[in-house]
Amino acid sequence: MIIYPTLEIMDGKCVSLTRGRLEEPVIWHVDPVEQARRYAAAGAQWMHLTDIDGLKGDDSNAELCEEIIRTVGIPVQFGGGFRTREQVERWIDKGAGRIVLSTLAVFDPDQMHALAKFYPDQIVLALDVFDGAVMTDGWRSRSSFTPETFITAFERAPLAGIVVTDIDADIADRDASLGVITGLAAATRHPVIARGTIHGIDDVARLKYVKNVAGTLIGRALLARDVDLSEALAIASAPTEPVAEFQ
């Protein structure tokens, strides 16, 4: 299982959002570039970067995000409200290892398929779930799609993976969130990357036994030092023990 240490950038700062609420960011007083380099130095294979302002169509963080991508020394999976093919191509040209797309996939599925075909294994589908529906526009708009329908629509595309977020799970209700992700992971052939499920080191150990979950994003828990990245990487890379299957 791949651990994706995660940075979310808003107004040039590292932040964490609770259920996507842009008006209530938790601000972390760390340098984004140096924090990204620390993640690489700890042994991370990938990192995940989200431009929160980009979700609103604001490109004020573009230079900072480009610096992180260019200098961190490991591949970066990058999301930021991309709506057009030109935006995707520009950031791949700037060195982004993968591009994460959600709203574009909802409103222009043909373009999503075309991008996945042209950039195989570089396009990631973001599946953000709230109250049984797929959310778009930076978690602000509710679509008419169920998560299962949305996944099925892109089952034949050569995606690098699907990032699954259960937005409405209570922060303390880890079992509910894990249940949603487990069910959706079983519904697709694509590797699933879980988001929002890691609050402590034990959650890493639990998640690696969920079938078809190939990775997890960890942001707030690393910045709050609730999870040590080196320890999480060691658990994620350790061989799994046999697990009995029940009928």
Summary of the structure (lengths in Angstrom):
residues: 247
radius of gyration: 16.8
end to end distance: 25.5
largest distance: 52.9
contacts: 803
relative contact order: 0.14
helix: 35%
strand: 24%
